Amino acid sequence: MTTLFRNRLAYLSLSFFLLVAAFPLISIGMTTGPDLLWWLGLLSLICGGLIPPAQRLILGAPPATTDNDS
């Protein structure tokens, strides 16, 4: 799990994918699909929203970059 949090692009991409996938799952689950889709969408929304704060709690803030590095 911590190896995922060390790669900024990986954990932000996973978080974005979970957040994007949550809304169609919730919508389908509430209208025509089984209730399981609604719960999967809610779980996806919660997990996608908690990944970036969890990364900051586990590893701290990402290193700051400046324009003077070049």
C-alpha positions in Angstrom: 0.0 0.0 0.0 2.8 2.5 0.8 4.4 1.8 -2.6 1.2 3.1 -4.2 1.4 6.2 -2.1 5.0 6.9 -3.1 4.1 7.4 -6.8 2.0 10.6 -7.0 0.7 10.0 -10.5 -0.4 6.5 -9.5 -2.4 7.4 -6.4 -4.0 10.5 -7.9 -5.0 8.5 -11.0 -6.5 5.8 -8.9 -8.4 8.4 -6.9 -9.6 10.1 -10.0 -10.8 6.8 -11.6 -12.7 5.9 -8.4 -14.4 9.2 -8.3 -15.3 9.2 -12.0 -16.6 5.6 -11.7 -18.7 6.4 -8.6 -21.3 8.6 -10.2 -22.5 6.3 -13.0 -22.6 3.4 -10.5 -24.7 5.4 -8.0 -27.0 6.6 -10.8 -27.6 3.2 -12.3 -28.0 1.6 -8.8 -30.6 4.2 -7.9 -32.7 4.0 -11.1 -32.7 0.6 -12.8 -29.9 -1.6 -11.5 -29.6 -3.7 -8.3 -28.9 -2.0 -5.0 -25.4 -3.5 -5.0 -24.3 -1.0 -7.7 -25.4 1.9 -5.5 -23.3 0.5 -2.6 -20.3 0.0 -4.9 -20.7 3.5 -6.2 -20.8 4.9 -2.6 -17.8 2.8 -1.6 -15.9 4.0 -4.7 -16.8 7.7 -3.9 -15.6 7.3 -0.3 -12.4 5.5 -1.2 -11.6 7.9 -4.0 -12.0 10.9 -1.7 -9.9 9.5 1.1 -6.9 8.5 -1.0 -5.2 11.9 -1.1 -5.6 12.7 2.6 -4.5 9.2 3.5 -1.3 9.8 1.5 -0.6 13.0 3.4 -1.1 11.3 6.7 1.1 8.3 5.8 4.0 9.9 4.0 3.6 13.7 4.6 3.3 16.4 2.0 4.9 16.0 -1.4 8.2 17.8 -1.8 7.8 21.4 -3.0 9.3 22.4 -6.3 10.6 25.9 -7.2 11.2 27.6 -10.5 14.8 28.2 -9.6 15.8 24.5 -9.9 16.6 24.9 -13.7 
